[in-house]
Amino acid sequence: MSEKTLQHRIDGPDDAPVLVLGASLGTTWHMWDRQIPELTRQWRVVRFDLPGHGGSPAYPAASVAELAERVIATLDGLGIDRFGYAGCAMGAAIGAQLALAHPQRLTSLALVSASPRFGTADAWRQRGVVIRTNGLDPIARTAPERWFTPGFAAAQPAIVEWAVQMVRTTDPGCYIAACEALAAFDIRNELGRISAPTLVVVGSEDLITPTADARTLVAGIQDAGLALVPGTSHLAPVEQPAAVTELLIRHFSTAWQDKPAGQAALGATPPKPVLTPKPAQQAQPQPPVVAIEPAAEQPEMVGTDSYEAGMKVRREVLGDAHVDRAAAAADEFTGDFQDFLTRNVWGEVWTRSGLDRRTRSVITLTALITSGHLDDLAVHVRAALRNGLTPAEIKETLIHTAVYGGVPAAGAAFTIAQRVIREETTPED
């Protein structure tokens, strides 16, 4: 397997239309296990693991777009042209990217627990800092409360333990790279270009991708419907498998676009399957699925500015919160200086290819300490953590600076850095 393809599994008839399933960050293709028996009655189902997840080789991907291209390369290797796609969370982000970059390949789309922008860039990069310092255990231990409702977690301890172990066995470097990819993911201004018939599925108790995010997707996509699964949190296909399966079958049976004549049968419209009764015994009661029509008044769409290179790098290194505070504080007197910083410091120097950001952070910390500019040190200790330096590497930088820049200055820097590192690397309870 090359760096350009993904580990995958195929179930179902060889001659059936293809349905691709994408998993959430921190999970494997097994999150879709409960959907497979019903889906494979009518579809050839292809599941893939994200890099470093499950048994997938640890080839980190820098962006959601790169992951989407790896999906395409994987399908090309299997000889698959047209396909339907359903993804959960990060898997949904990949599906939306596929719809934008390869609309001719997609027959229809289902976005589960999805958003056009997942949280904030700062939050995702902060998670990377925590993992770099503490490993994946803090993220694994808190996964159940993010993914499941309290009632389900209490009733299904085996599934909770399975979820924790999935995260623990993920490659940390690939997880951090995925966090960076989600930090940069923002398609709010591109939703109108998604032309595939789309179903947006959201759990009523999902706090990570709430119903407001789902409504934004439905309002922006040309041909989209919204379905709410009551009493369900973020990992809806696991918590309410029967409800999600029924939604997927109905959507892909009725919204599967006919492919152009003369192409292979992989994308042909499948016959509408007959829904079989649910098993008599259910691990968890399945509430009815409630379809929600989009609001008559279109929700406010939050636009994104067209950042210059300097503003993009400045936000990535210093964080949105810091840059937003600087912008809010700017006035007629200081505005030109903020513009100067963005264009020259961040757009001309920090974007140069001769040094990576880790090295630039080391130089910046050293220069601030030796010049006595400790007021700016906390900001750049945070930036160094975001740029990939570990607390141990920051410590060595400060010790080395003490030799050549002076012990008193380095001592003061240790006090500041210690406080910042504790704030930034302590996992949330």
Disulfide bonds with the S-S distance in Angstrom:
none
